[in-house]
Structure formats: C-alpha cells, structure tokens
Amino acid sequence: MSDDNKTTHFGYTEVPVEEKVKRVADVFHSVAAKYDVMNDLMSGGVHRLWKRITIESSGARAGNSILDIAGGTGDLTKKFSRIVGPTGKVVLADINASMLNVGRDKLINSGVSGNVEYCQANAECLPFAENTFDIITIAFGLRNVTDKDAAIRSMLRVLKPGGKLMILEFSKTDNPLLTKAYDFYSFNILPKMGQVIANDAESYRYLAESIRMHPDQETLKGMMDEAGFVNTRYRNMTGGVVALHTGIKP
C-alpha cells in the first residue's frame, strides 16, 4: 500500500484504498451463493484436506474460545464447534454480510447452534477485547484484506497469551513446472468455471490475481514476526500452492 497517495492493489489493478474494500465486497456478494460449489470444483475437493490439516494442527480442545475470521460459509467453524463443546465458543466473523448469512444458514441447517456466534467484522480492527481467544484462524481471507499488517496486529491483540494464530492461504510454489501449470489453470480455466457455475468470470479472475499479489511464505512469516508473534513457522501443502502459517502470542 502507498501511504503517499493511498492506493493499493485489487488483483493486478491499482485502486484507491477505500475503493478496494467495496470491490472485494462486491466480489463476495456475487459469489456467496455458489461459494461452496466453486471451492470443490476449483480445488478438486482438496480444500477440505487443507482445512482438516489446519484443524488437526490447531490443538483445539473442549472449552476453548476460537475466532474464525473470514469464516465465510463456516467449514472450520462447524468442526471447531464440535471440538470445543458446550463449554467452549466459536465466533464466525466475516466482513461480508452475504457470506456471513450463507454461513449462518448452512450451520443452523446442519444443527450447529449453541456454541457459535456470528459477527460482521473487519480483520484490521477486530471488535473484541484484548486476550479473548485461545485460537484464531483465517482461511483464504488474508489476501483480500487491504492492510494485512494491521490485521495481523489486530489478531495478536485479541489472542490470549499463549494463543495461536493460524493463517491458511494460497502461496507460492517452488517447482517451475507446477507454477506454470498452476498459472495456466488460474488464468485460463478458473475464470471460465466462474462464468459457467457462478455466472461471474471477473470475480474469479480477481481471485486468481489476488493469489499472485499475496506475500510469499517467508514474507508473511516476517510480517507475523514483526507484529510480535513468536515460534512462527509455515507448512507448505500441495507443493506450496497453499501454506499454513502459525504463530504464538507471547
């Protein structure tokens, strides 16, 4: 982001900061209804494995308080709800009302209710008290945040000492052949799928571009270190197509 003229990137396009928030909101208003279907198609269902590894790596247990930021349609929230049980709490937070509504309806229809709360919230300025949560997850959401450093600091603030942040996000491959195939898929196949399934090629073109603009593994680890997290590390999955970053609040 440029502090001088207050612009940032929306995919490959440079836009005013305030305009990015609206544009990202429009993308997710557009894709919310078909989000789960497209996730399965785009990843061949592998996103479920990535999320399962995240859950297994979380160390979540009964009685924990967990914040699922950019939780969208509630995949992680549903699993965490079962783990933390009646003495725990899971907050499903998303900046986008359409995504939050889809997630709420999906979870209620699947019988999840008692220990889940819903909150429309901006990751850059989370509306929770300091030292509130044992675990925070943000899955495939950080790349859409305008000020990622502010969001990471905000997450640190609301974690309890010893609490864990988990960032699951598309990242950078280190295999040239895989990178070439991934690029072809992202910029040629993905927008066409978006057009056919969700009647929206442009939103999926943005999503592909936003992945390329997201910080690589080492850069994101450095951002977490700079914010004040300790024991930061990352685990590449699917050849680095996705990485799971973790850090602890001291």
Number of C-alpha atoms within 10 A of each C-alpha: 15 10 8 6 9 11 17 20 18 22 21 13 11 12 16 15 19 12 13 21 15 10 15 21 17 14 17 18 14 17 20 22 17 14 18 16 13 20 14 13 16 17 10 10 13 14 15 15 11 18 17 15 14 20 18 9 12 18 12 17 14 15 15 21 23 26 30 23 29 26 25 30 24 23 18 23 28 21 15 27 23 15 19 19 16 14 11 19 23 29 21 27 27 25 21 22 18 20 25 23 18 18 25 21 13 16 18 13 10 10 9 17 13 14 17 21 14 17 17 18 18 17 25 17 14 19 13 14 10 15 16 16 26 23 24 24 26 23 23 17 18 22 20 21 18 21 15 20 17 15 19 24 20 20 29 26 21 22 26 19 16 16 20 28 26 23 23 24 23 26 23 19 21 11 11 9 10 15 16 12 10 14 16 12 14 20 16 12 14 20 23 18 17 21 14 10 16 20 15 17 16 14 21 23 19 20 21 20 19 18 21 18 16 19 19 16 22 12 11 21 20 15 17 25 17 13 19 17 23 16 13 20 19 17 12 17 16 11 14 20 18 21 23 24 22 24 22 22 22 14
